[in-house]
Amino acid sequence: MKKASMLLTAVLLIVSMLAGCASNAGSNGGAGNNGGNNGAGTATENPGKDSEAQKPVKLKFSMWGNDAHKAMYDGLIAEFKTEYPHIDVEIINIPFADYQQKLSIMLASKTGPDVGWLAERMIPQFMDSGQLVDIASSVQGDADYKFDDVFPSTLELFTSGEKVYGIPFSTPPMLVYYNKTLFQEKGLKTPSELYAEGNWNYEQYLQAAKAITDHSKGIYGVRLIRDWKNWSDALLPIIWSHGAELFSADGKSFTLNTAEGQAALQIYNDLIFKDGAHPKPGDEITFDTGKLGMYTDRYSYVSKTREIKDFEWDIAPMPEGMNGRGTTLGYAGYSVFDTEHPEEAMAFLKFISNETSMGKTSAFFVPSRKSVLESDVFMKAAPQPSPESIQVAVLDQMSDAKIAPGHPNWQQIDVKVQTLLDYLYTQSESVEEVLKRMEAEVNPLLNK
């Protein structure tokens, strides 16, 4: 009897051990199936797949978008949460004019975001300071991510040798938003009509701006500035279209103090102070009020114009100057910053920049993925602008558009130019005097 009892105990023990082995084999098999031959590596690269075993993580995501952009990312974050339930993402929205400076301070004090937007002018500084994470192995080694779908030319700013420091999500050309109703009331041909005729140039642009201006109704013909601090986005198209350059090719000299540069800045000065066709400094009148005939901004501003119900509007390419249209190409991308959660941050970056998510962000931003740019998802994202207008004002201009120059010392250069433009805005110095002062004071900053 005693022997039988011992035998039964031994059998139960063996059965229990076999059951345990079977259970463990099932868990490992699931991880293995997820990753194929890369079981352990996949768990690291996709922290959400084993979320039950993961500790909660909170990421911070920085941007400079408007309310519509934030609402879109709120939706993407909710979708990300279903796949990665242990990761929360908080959006930090910082005005563009303050973004680079605040991001620099936050990263230096270890209170910065884990993932965030970067514009073209910011990338050299953060790459040089070693505050961006190399994401090459993660995005290139994941077949589902389809890294090859991203236009290689859009990756150049983020690439150094074999390393990749970000994924662009927006490459919009500068264009003209125009109030079609105001043009029709004045009996003027619209910029789109003039472009189709081959006559959309700065002469026609200035004539239309003056004709539309009606101070008795608070109406101005044109506005070049979105934010008075953001001088480079506003002025570079007119500078380039008149054959001038901001910096030398090697980035060591300020080159705007030329006859071409003076001509370009004089047009801007005269629109404000001579013709009265442009709001004066400090006037924050916006296009959606219906009080501006034309407004230059990037395609991403379309999220605001789509809310307009009171008048008809459309988009057109920049007018042509003596040296072409001078169209600038905006640039914004996602980067992973120096973070305590690189795996989770990488997972979030890949989620918001994959093909599906970029299809959704293309409602506001010109996508860097070929599959999205050439699809109806982008061209027919909303009733306005029409696919025909997007083709002419956006896609047809991208091949000749240029990315604005950047510099590792951009923050100081930017503030210096802002300060010196005040001499123009207060009319205390002429265009020629302001450019001479800029040359003298910006050159030392280019060579620091």
C-alpha angles and dihedrals in degrees: 000000000000090000091050091051092050091048091051091050091050092050092050090049092052092047090050092051092049091050091052092050091050091052093051091046088056093055095047091046091056092052090045093051090051092053104026104204091354100065099145093035093052092052088055096045094043105040093172095064092074094034094145089067094042128098116234113270128193118205127193118219119194127204142148098223132134128250093278091052091049092050090052092051090047086060093047091049090052089053091046089052092059089058096037104030095172094058122082120189124205119197117224110196114197124178111255094238091060099032103097095044095046092044090052092052094045094049092046091052093045091243096105131121122275094224129014153148122280127189123215095259092053099051099077092055097049094041091051092049092053093237096127124084119233105241098177099110093046099049096035095045096052111084092191091059092061096213090177088066090071113092105253092219090061091056097057095093091052096045129091114171107307093341125100119198103183150354119244115227101173130042103163124168120227110256143167122263109199135191101236092190093058091048091051093047089055093045091240128148110249122243088251091054092047091048091052088053092048091245103107101122139131092271091060091040093056093043091053092046092054094043094052096045112105113167092186087068096035091249123147125192098223146003123197098176126075094173118015089223092054095076097147097060091047099045106033095080093055090042094052094041088058094050098257130128132207098215136012117261092262091049093237101108136053104231105175094097094091135107089264092049092049091050091052095047091044090060090054092046093048094048088059105034107020105033098025088217094125125058115257123251111288094026105122099191110151135209095246091065089071090235097109124075095199134008128185119216141125125285090257088074087072089090088071097043092052087067092059113112103158101071143013119263139173141174131249137176120269114276118262122254132185090286102039129274097310090217112184120214114222118217133198129163143171121253135179109231129207098297144164089228106050096153095051092042090051091050090053094047091051092047096053092043100044120111096266096048093044087054088060096044089050087077084080108013134054101245126234093211114093093213090058100038092056096044135092087244087077103028095048100032091126139000090261135085097029119237087249092056091046090051093052101037099035118018097035092052099049098082092060097035120106133210114243115255118262132200134192087237094047096127094063093041091050094051092045093054091045089054095047093048086064087074086062095042091052090043089230091130136028125247089257092052093047092051091049090051091048092052091051096046103034098048094069090052092053091058101045 
